[in-house]
Amino acid sequence: MNSNLPLLAVIIPFFLAIIVVSFVRERFHRAQQLRLILVIIFIAAITIACLLGLMLSTIFKGNTIYSAFWPQMSPFGLCLQVDGLSIIISLVGFLLWLAVSIYSISYIKTDLVRYYSLLLILLGAVQGTVLAKRSYKLLRVPRDDDCDYIFSYNT
């Protein structure tokens, strides 16, 4: 089943990290920074939880989810595949990220913007690594036929 859900689960944390760096300025007081960052963390948590829940319901139906980003651009193509094992590992990674985000609120005293933006980048990187179709694609230039299942037609 072709879907953009895995791609959104990877891209949204990177987008929110850019928002944290762009909109949470250093001129705000620590309490205002923390409030804005917590709102963004809450938005990320709800969004990723909903995306993972939708993917989990599709996996429970016996389907495998495929997604491709720039499959025609061979060195930059990103192919994602979600099956039973990858969704479980993705959920565990998300829950660990959420626990770290909540638990570290009282410990991080300075440079909140950098810490929480890097934490969001970490979430996106973990989701991208876990949901990658082939792990060795992270180490090499992909072949042209790596994403062919997206464009194959039944004849």
Summary of the structure (lengths in Angstrom):
residues: 155
radius of gyration: 17.4
end to end distance: 17.6
largest distance: 62.5
contacts: 438
relative contact order: 0.19
helix: 68%
strand: 8%
